[in-house]
Amino acid sequence: MLKIGWFSTGTGKGSQALLTNFYSRILDESLQSSISFVFSNREVGDNAETDMFFELVNSYHLPLETLSHKRFLINSPMTQIQVFDRLAYDTEVMKAIAKYDVDLIVLAGYMLIVSGELSGKYKMINLHPALPDGPKGTWRQVIKNLIDNNRQLTGTMIHLVTSDVDRGPCISFSECDLSDLWSTYTTGVISKQKLFDQIRGRQFLQEPTLLINTISSIAEHKIDLSTLTYYGDGARLPLPMCIEIPVEEGLR
């Protein structure tokens, strides 16, 4: 049984859907994992959507730990601009979760960069809305980059968390063809905003299946994170492992 720590900022329906899909697989015993706790960098009252996420977590009777990152904004003596004290924050995070027994921490919609101290203490994986050689950043930044650079192909990947932001060793990924969306956009059938929404919609549909299949492979020892080796059909195959997911129609 793989014991999971779940990190999420809890912004919007995507974060809720990921947790719901994952937890439902635990309940029907198709996923040999458990969630030891859920952690968020927001607290009750910080954001209405995150409060809804907290209600979902509580409805599943999962331990919830929260610590607002806003408490760790300090004034820079040189610029007088507020900066985030990441090390101080992650030090308190490690204190908050030290009581839990976990094998792996999953970042699923966690909007903060993790310090090297935290990622060095725990084995952590991140769900990132791009291919291994794709753009860095939040999903909004990624999609903007895709559109600005006329990318015909994107996807979603899961990688180990390291100090190299969004560039830790890739574990698995799924591809998503955008050529048909570009065709409708360039001919004026859909607007740029609709193109943005539909790209996100296709990624959104891939994420739960990619995450569940990857965690399942880790739990069943088909993927060894310590050596980044994928075991398939009795043979060792080099990562990344591409989990094929049917492309479905995105958001309307």
BELLIN-V44395 format. One record per run of one state. SS is the DSSP state (hx for helix, st for strand, lp for the rest). FROM is the first residue (numbers start at 0). LEN is the number of residues. If there is no record, write none. Layout:
BEGIN
ss: [SS/SS]
from: [FROM/FROM]
len: [LEN/LEN]
END
This chain:
BEGIN
ss: [lp/st/lp/hx/lp/st/lp/hx/lp/st/lp/hx/st/lp/st/lp/hx/lp/st/lp/hx/lp/st/lp/hx/lp/st/lp/st/lp/hx/lp/hx/lp/st/lp/st/lp/st/lp/st/lp]
from: [0/1/7/11/27/32/40/47/59/63/66/68/72/75/81/84/85/97/103/107/115/121/123/128/138/148/152/160/169/177/178/186/191/219/222/224/228/232/234/238/240/242]
len: [1/6/4/16/5/8/7/12/4/3/2/4/3/6/3/1/12/6/4/8/6/2/5/10/10/4/8/9/8/1/8/5/28/3/2/4/4/2/4/2/2/10]
END
